[in-house]
């Protein structure tokens, strides 16, 4: 039953008409009309100047032996041996329908075939030519492929029966029936290859579109990553610089040396921010082969000491306990761990002034554990302008490696950021 249903689906698909084609161009319409008029004129000339026998006759009857009387021809010649000219309407209709061979291919072929069959034994080479063109057009341009091919087979059988008494001047395999079948098969092959070419072009266009879409998504992801990098760099370093600048302003008159130290810390923070900004912005352009030192390596836990020093210089005491695996961390994991500590300490500076922070880093066989806690603000903090983007970015970074991030207040009034990052690549 399933086989029958599948066969029925294939039959329905074959009988289903194709989508309508685009309207013909004016040039194509003019070409078809000119072709039809020229062939009609030639057919009329052949019918008038060579009545009964065209210059290349396909219906020449085998003559009887000289000693036997020649029997009269039964058919359109009305029992006479006199030259017979077919009616001019049939001659006209045996060529003129080619004017609409691309707009109404099956109808044009049916009308033309009927006219040629009406001409009968007086058909000449011009009628064979118009039939071949009409047959080719019926298979090539019809929206109903199965109907067109079935019509072609039917027409070949009908022509073979109608002209069974003829003897073509061309070889026997070139009888009208065979010629029609060859024209139909040729049109089918051309149509098939044109369809394949169209499908290949559409597939190529889809591939190019998919490639452009993938490129666009990659650009968007890269922009988001760079935005996260810029957020980490700017937020941390600028926060430190603002606090140091504020401290310098307060003690500038009463303790110039402390003010000088604070300003030096501001300068150091600014230099560090510029260095990291150059690195991040350098990701947007190809490296300069002549100046390979222009880009610094990505920060990692190896630069954790410098980060802690900047935070302490901003007035936030930081305790640190680090235990790293004996094997080097993958670069991505190393960078992510650094960003977790950087973001957590930056939030402490911004939202918990006067608090003490503790950084603890440890590991198990597969997981790198990072925990940053603070004791909470000891004085009123200015209203924060953060939007949580830093923590969201951290969660996205850690999720890439299958880890997780938790950030929540502690029972003692402080805040804890904890990250678990798988560090083994295999």
Number of C-alpha atoms within 10 A of each C-alpha: 6 7 8 9 10 11 12 12 12 12 12 11 12 14 14 14 14 12 8 8 10 6 7 10 8 8 9 11 16 12 11 19 17 15 15 22 17 13 20 23 15 17 25 22 14 23 23 15 12 17 18 22 21 22 12 15 21 23 22 19 13 9 8 10 8 7 6 7 8 11 11 11 13 10 10 15 18 11 11 13 13 10 12 17 20 21 12 14 10 18 27 20 19 33 33 25 24 29 20 19 26 19 19 17 24 25 16 24 31 17 18 26 24 15 20 23 18 17 20 18 24 25 29 25 17 23 27 19 16 24 24 20 19 31 34 26 26 32 30 26 20 23 20 17 20 17 18 24 21 12 19 25 17 14 21 22 16 16 20 17 11 15 19 13 13 17 16 18 13 11 8 10 10 13 21 26 22 17 18 27 21 18 22 27 18 16 21 21 14 15 16 13 12 13 12 12 12 12 12 12 12 12 12 12 12 12 12 12 12 12 12 12 12 12 12 12 12 12 12 12 12 14 13 13 16 16 14 19 20 17 15 22 21 18 20 24 24 16 19 27 25 15 20 24 19 15 18 23 14 13 15 16 10 9 11 13 13 15 21 14 15 25 20 17 23 25 15 16 25 17 13 18 21 15 15 23 15 14 18 20 13 15 12 11 8 7 13 11 8 7 8 9 10 13 17 13 8 14 17 17 20 11 11 17 11 12 20 20 14 20 25 17 20 22 18 22 16 18 15 13 9 12 11 14 14 6 8 10 18 12 13 16 22 19 17 22 26 20 23 26 23 22 22 24 26 21 21 26 26 21 19 24 19 19 20 21 25 16 19 16 19 15 17 11 9 14 16 23 19 21 20 25 25 29 19 21 19 11 10 10 13 10 8 9 8 11 8 9 12 21 18 12 21 20 18 17 24 21 15 12 17 12 17 17 20 12 15 11 14 14 7 9 11 18 21 20 22 20 24 22 25 20 25 15 9 4
